[in-house]
Amino acid sequence: MKISLTKTQRPKVKPLDETSLGFARTFTDHMFIVEYEADRGWFDPRIVPYQNLSLNPASPVFHYAQEIFEGAKAYSLDNGEVGLFRIADNARRMNRSAERMCMPGLDVDLQVQAIERLVDLDRDWVPKSEGTSLYLRPTMIADGSSLGAHTATRFIYFIIASPTGSYYQQGSKPIRIRIETRHVRAVKGGVGRAKTGGNYAASFKASYEAKAEGYNEVLWLDGRQQRFVQEVGAMNMVFVVDGKLVTSELGDTILPGITRDSVLTLAREKGMEIVEGQIAVDYLFEAYDQGLLTEAFGTGTAAVISPVGELTWKDRTMTLNDNVIGPVSQMFYDELVGIQRQRLADDHGWTSLVPRYNP
């Protein structure tokens, strides 16, 4: 399908201070939209000026949370070009989420081309300072005009983009995490592995309570026994125990993170031992008491690598690496950012350049 283009006649004022961008608070001049109807399939892919959507109040997205999204980034490179990182993997994960939420998949090549063309058109919005990027949010929502509790027959897929700084206000400084013991995020057989908005909405209460107590994030446990580590709201978790990387095995309840996969790939190439399995909280605290648990960090598109300085469970708190980023966390952060910004060799075909379409 050919993507049509309508340029804005009223360009926005771009942020001047890249040190205070925050996370996804302003948006670029344009957006991508394509629509779906059951008897037509996907049609009319287009880039248009950033605008509000007009939806029927009965649209299933409002009532039954039939919605999915992705998160990706475009990076300013030292040579003046703009780069992308594992963008086709984001598109493939979008389709896996769509399958779980009974929504139509969208051709991976079309998703990638839509991102490339949107970023190319708005490339002047890509911030250049260290630690900044253009955050990309592909989203699919259920459209329609019926309150029947069943899958929709009409959908809208769109992409918006935002110049973005650090996900956390403190940047790469270690964060404080509380292990949640009352609420659960996902259960076996549910939608925990899909990137759907309901998973995040379900986490807000626990996150709100934790932040009121001074924590940055909540670490979720399994929904059955409240014993085994799952993930943090926007990140997978990795622990460094006796020199090994220990992380929860993927399943119905954990989002298969692209950054997580990148870290584990790099670790294997370094000869590091990786343990993927069920991680009991008491095992982590025993390892900490024995001096074996030395670091913990989250992995995700938004923060890349987010070191953990404090981890609290009930009445116990562990302080990791004197509350500063540890050598393993720093190593993976430096290597990943170096690859993403194409300063280091990419031996995996993860990176690409945004073409200059010059429409």
NULUM-83311 format. One record per residue: x, y, z of N, C-alpha, C in turn; residue in one letter. Coordinates in pm, whole numbers, plus 50000, padded with zeros to 5 digits. Atoms other than C-alpha are relative to their C-alpha. Layout:
# NULUM-83311
XYZXYZXYZA...
# end
This chain:
# NULUM-83311
500844988050000500005000050000500875012550000M499274987450005501205034849917499535009150112K500314990849890501375059350206499875014149943I500194986250046499885093250120500515009750105S499404990149910501225125150275499295013449987L500524986449992499615157550385500835007450104T499154992649907502065182250538499215010550077K500644989549921501065205750814500265013749940T499844986150041500495241950725500305009050119Q499764992349878501015252651085501004992650089R498995007049921504305238451218500015004950145P499924996749858504615237251595501375005950033K498724995149948507335254451794500704988350069V499265011349942509965228451880500605003950134K499364997249871511335225552235501435005149980P498674994350014514455246852271500994994050099L499135005249894515825232052594499884984850005D500065014650003516625195252540500304993850135E499715005449867517655191452903498754998650085T501235000649920514065195153024498844994349919S501055005750083512145174652769499024991550078L500875009449933510785149553017499694988349908G500355011750080509125118252884498685002149927F501184999850089506705121752589498955010150044A500944989449960505135154952682499595009049885R500354992350119505175172152342500114990849878T500065009050115504495157352000500325007449871F499514994250125505795163051650498845005049913T501004993850087503985179551361499064990149932D500785009350081502685147751200499754986850072H500315013249949501205113451270499634990949882M500395009850102500525081651074498694993650041F501285006749974497055066151044499724990149887I500565009350098495675035250869498794993450067V501255005249944492195020450914499714986049949E500355013850032490694985650907498504998050011Y501385004949994487264971850827500004985349962E499965014550018486474934850836499844995849855A500255003950138485234933950476500965006549901D499054993250088488044955850339501454997450034R498625000849953491114948750542500535014050030G499384987049974493574977050601499935008849876W500124991050114493115007750384500385014350039F499714985649989494125044150333501115003250100D498884996149914497555045650502500455014249965P499714985950029498465082150540500755006550115R499374991249902500685107150717499315013449990I500794987749996498735137750825500515008850113V499654991749885499195167551058499494993850130P500415005149868499055157551426498645005950034Y501374995549979495385159451522499274990850096Q500855008349917492655146751749499294989649914N500795010150068490785115051657498525002350030L501444999149980487015115151611499444985950010S500465013649976485495083751764498575000050054L501335002049945481985071651836500114996850149N499925003149857481335071252212499804985350033P500205014349977480355034652175501184991649954A498845007650049483755024952034500504990250107S499605010149902484904992552203501265003450078P498804996449926488245007852299499655006750132V500404992949878486395029052558499374990750103F500815008349910484285001052704500644986650034H499475013449981486224968652664501524999349985Y498534999149997489854980552645500674991749892A499375007150112490524964452308500995009649935Q498964990350039493794982852250501354993850023E498625004249983497474975652203500915011449956I499064989750042500594996652158501424994650003F498585003149996504344996152113500765012350045E499114989049967507255017552223501334997949931G498715000950071510325024352009500645013950001A499304987250000512885051851959500785002049870K499094995850107514675070651683501095008550064A498854993749937518155083751763500745009249902Y499124991350078520215112951638501414994050001S498675005950012523535099351509501065010849981L498914990350007526915116351513500235005349859D499794995750139526955118251132498855008349944N501124991850043523735138351119498794992249953G501145008250041521525109151020499174996150123E500875004749892518735093351226499934984849993V499975014549997518855057151336498824994050075G501025007849932516365030651450500634987450056L499465011849933516895000351673498934989150008F500855012049996515214966351618498535003349972R501354995050022512174983651474499074989249945I500835010950051510944952751287499564990750112A500385008249886510954933851618498835006450075D501164993249941508614960251760498744997049920N501165002650085506304954951462499514985650017A500405013949981506344917251507499344998050137R500635001249868505574920751879498615006450000R501324993950015502704944251789499004989849946M500905009950058501224916451579499704988650097N500285010449900501614890951860499005005150103R500984994149909499774914652093498625000449934S501274999450072497104919051826499314986449999A500595013450002496594881551800499384996650135E500545003249867496124878452177498755008050032R501144991349971493654907352186498924999349892M501005002450106491664894251886499875012249910C499944988450088492744922851663500794996249875M499325003850124494034922251304501485004050001P498604996450017497754921051237500175009549884G499694990550106499374946951015501384996449944L498775003950065502094938850763501225006750064D498824994749933505494942950931500715010449914V499314990550088507014960150629499265013449994D500764987550001504174985650624500215007650131L499754993349872504654992650995501365006850000Q498654994350002508374998150945500065012049906V499984988950095507865019950638499265012150057Q500754988949941505275040850823500855007550102A499114993749902507745047151106501115007749929I498914993350071510555055250865499545012949933E500484988050070508475079650663499585011050098R500394990149900507045096750972501235006550061L498794994649938510465100551133500775008549900V499304992050101511985112650806499355013749985D500704987350016509315139450770500245009250119L499844992049878509755150751132501404998550059D498655002649948513495144151159500595012150072R499524988249928514095180051274499564999850146D500475001349861512245169851592500874990450081W499185009749927514815143151682501045007650082V499034992349920516765157751977501404994249987P498615004050024520545156451961500814997950128K499235001149875521645157752326500104985550045S499825013349943522995127052504498804996650089E501105004649917520245106652667498625003549947G501294996350058517525120152438499734991549876T500395007650118515615104252152498625004849955S501384997750044512415106351950499234987350033L500775011749957509995082952125498844997849903Y501025003650098507615064651890498954991250066L501095007449936504215051651998499004994949894R501025006450083502465028651747498874994750089P501165003649920498945021651874498894994649909T501185004650072495915001651760498814999950096M501194999249917492425007951895498794994549925I501255005050058489004992251838499035011649980A500984989650035486545015351663498654993349978D501315005850027482815010551613498885007950062G501194992949952479295020051715499034990750069S500845009749932478014990851919500574996950137S499575003549865478134982152288500034984950023L499915014449984478064944952224501384995850048G498735004449941480744927252427500624989149914A499345009250092482604911252138501075007949925H498934993050071485584919151920499435009449895T500444990050098485274949551699500264995049857A499765002950142485164948351320500705011749931T499294988450054486794982351273501115003950097R498854996449916490194993451398500755011749937F499134989150044492505023351376501404997450056I498605000949961496285020251383500625013749975Y499364987050020498255052151438501365000150069F498684998149940501775063451524500175014750031I499644986449962502685094851716501434999950051I498574999249965506175107151804500245011950091A499744989549901507615127752087501495001150031S498624998149953511065142752156500054997850151P500065005249864511985127152486501374999950067T498795001249919514555128852764499974987150080G499955011949917515125104153047498614996250049S501295004949952512195082253154499805003650147Y500064996249860513005088453520500665013550019Y499484986549978513645123253654501474999950040Q498615000349955516935112453810500934994449895Q499145005050106518215099453476500454985850025G499485013649985520485069253514500354996750145S499765003149859520715071453894499114988450042K500795011649957519505039954071498635003950056P501374997549955515795037754146499674991450122I500505007549884513895025554452498754992349956R501115008650040511504996454400499394993150121I500715007649898508854981654626499414987549937R500595012550047507874945254579498554999650046I501434999349971504084944454560499504986850060E500475012049930502404920254802498484999150008T501475000249993498694929354770499364998249864R500605000350133497844935554407500824991149907H499275007650102498774914854101499805006649865V500064994050133499484925753745499394990549897R500435009550103498814894053546499984986050058A500105013949957497904857453582500214990949880V499785009750105498684826153384498744998449916K501135001050090496464823953079499375013449966G500554986750024495764861353085500715007249887G499444991950110497094889852873501305006950041V498794993649951500274897853063501115001349899G498934999450099502534890552767499665009349883R500404990550105500554914252540500255014250049A499784986049964501384951152532498685007349980K501344994450007497854962752603499775009350118T500144989549900496734993152797499424995350132G500615004749877494674973653049501004995050102G498975004549907497814958253197500595011750077N499414988349936499134992853272499005006850092Y501044994249915495835006253405499864992250129A500135008449882495674976753643501145002050099A498844998149913499084986353781500025013750067S499904986149955498325022953850499805001650151F500274998249857496915018854202501214996450084K498815004149924499904999654333501155009849977A498934990450030502285023654157499765013250071S500344987549931500455053654299500334999050148Y499725001949858500705039654650501504999350026E498555001149982504385031154607500685013549985A499384987050022505275065354471499695009650115K500334991849884503475081654764500944997250116A499055003849895505985063254984501445002349956E498654996550044508965075254780500664990149907G499445009850093509455045454549499765004649857Y500164996750142509915048654174499124990049926N500705010550074508415015554068499544989050095E500485011949932506634983954175500534987749927V499625012850057508024949154119498874990150028L501165008849987505194924754054500424985650027W499835014249974504954889354185498924992149925L500985008250071503054860154036498635001050068D501364998149949499284861154077499474988650083G500515011749928498924826654231500574998850141R499385001949869501434823854514500575012950058Q499374987549956502704859854534501404997350056Q498675004349955506164845154558501085002249896R499004999850107507884846154220500005013349926F499814987150065509274877454054499464999549856V500514998950136507524888553734500755011249926Q499364988750066508404923153599499635012850072E500354986749954508384960053683499045005849896V501044994850087505624981353528500415002549857G499574996650136507644993053227501304993049962A498695006350023510644969553242499994985450040M499635013249950511854933953268501105001950103N499014999049894514134926853563501114989849981M498835008650004517644912353570500775001950130V499224999649876519634903553883501384994049973F498645005450011523384897853908500284992550130V499825008649884523884868454145501234991249978V498765007750010527364854054194500575000649859D499464998050133528384868253858499104995349887G500945004750101525424852453677498885010249980K501204992050024522524870753512498794991150026L501185007749962519304858353670498775008049963V501204992850044515974867653512498834990449989T501205008450006512414854753510499804994549859S500305005950130511504830853231498725006249944E501164994150064509014843952979498824990350004L501225008049998505424831952983498795008949982G501244992550018501814843552986499985013350074D500134988649910502454869453255501075010849981T498874990850014505594887253132500145004549856I499794994750134506084910152834501394996149950L498685003650055508894896852610500745012449951P499354987250028511094927652618501084998849893G498974999650103513244936452318501345003950060I498754996349932515824953352542500514988250083T499625012049925515814922452766500714990249908R499415009550094516534900452465501375004949952D498724994450044519304924052353501084997950107S499055001849890520984922652696500444985550010V499655014149988520814884752712500854995449882L499195003450117522204881952359501445004750019T498664994749977525164904352446500714992350111L499415007349888525704885652773500524986349955A499565013250049525884851852598501295001349920R498794998150081528464865552357501225002950087E498904997249907530554876452656500344987750084K499755012149924530404841252797499405000350139G500634999249869528284851653094498964989050015M501015010249974526124825053254498665006850025E501344994349988522394832253227499084989450059I500975008849938519734816853448498625005949978V501384995950021516134819853328499094989850067E500885009349929513484805053554499095007550093G500824993849897511154811353842500925005150111Q499134993749901512834835454082499185003350124I500714997449875511534834254438500605012150070A499514988249929511754866254641500934996150113V499145003949888513194847854939501384995449952D498695003550057515944834154712500855012549980Y499254987650023516934869754621500545005750131L499544994549872517104880854984501044991050066F498955008949949519084849955081501315002649927E498794997050078521524857354799500605013350043A499524986949953521754893354920500704998550135Y499415002049867522424882355280501364993149991D498745007350017525214859855152501035007949920Q499094991750077526774888154953500114996049854G499945004950138526004871054621499205008749903L500804991150084523334894754489500635013850005L499224987650000525364924954384499375011349921T500644989750082523254943154125498624995249957E501285002750065519744945353984499735011749906A500334989150092518554964853684498794996149915F501125002050090515494969253469500435002449857G499724998250142515534966753091498725003849928T501194995850074513124985152864500345010949901G499764989850103512825008152565500125013850061T500054986349947512005038852772501285003650074A498854996949916514875036953023501294993249954A498895008450048517205012552837500454990850115V499575007249880519005000853155499745009250119I500304991949882517665013253487500504992750124S499465006849883519835003353787499105001650121P500804999949878518114994854113500935002450118V499204997149882519535010254429499434993950126G500675005849884516964998054680498844991349956E501105009250027514564968754676499384996150134L500675002149871511994966054956498914989549986T501035010649994509874935655041499524998950144W500584999849865507554938155340500845009250089K499234991649908509794950355624501504999349976D498585001450030513104942755455500385008449879R499494992150112515174965155229501444996049972T498615002350039518304956155036500505012249924M499344989050070520684983454922501094994049913T499115006650095522574973554610501115009349953L498814992950050526094984754518500115014250055N499914987049932525995013254771499135010649931D500974990950063523075028354576500605008249886N499474993950123525175036654270499944989349891V500085009550110525065020753926501204990650004I498945009949992527064988453924500714997849868G499205001850122529694977453672499284992049891P500715007950101527464951753499498915008449935V501054991250053524554976053464500615010549908S499364989650080526915002953336500524994349868Q499475006250121528514979053088498914998049895M501085002450096525224969252929499385013149952F500524987050043523985005152927500905006149894Y499064993950095527115017652753499994992749866D499955007650125527104989552499498715001649920E501274998650071523414991852417499845013949939L500114986350052523435029652383500995002149886V499024998950107526595027152175499534993749870G500555006550119524905002951937498825007949945I501184992550044521655022651928500395012849926Q499554987650064523525054451839501064997449893R499135004450109525665034551594501435005250015Q498614996849970528935043551765500824987350017R499365013049987529715006851828499524991049888L500365009350108529674978551577498734992550035A501235007749985526314961751529500174986949924D499765013050063526964924951464498724991849986D501265007649997523284915251483498965005249901H500994994250091521574936751222498865006850074G501044993649919519674955151496499695014249955W500174985850028520174990451368499755002649851T500244995850138519085008651055499985015149995S500104985650021519125043550909498625003549947L501264995050055515975063450842500295005549861V499744995050136515895068450463499575014649986P500414986350033515685103550324499104999149876R500965001350109512525101450117499835013149922Y500124986950063512475138950044498705001549920N501274999050073508745140149958499765014149947P
# end
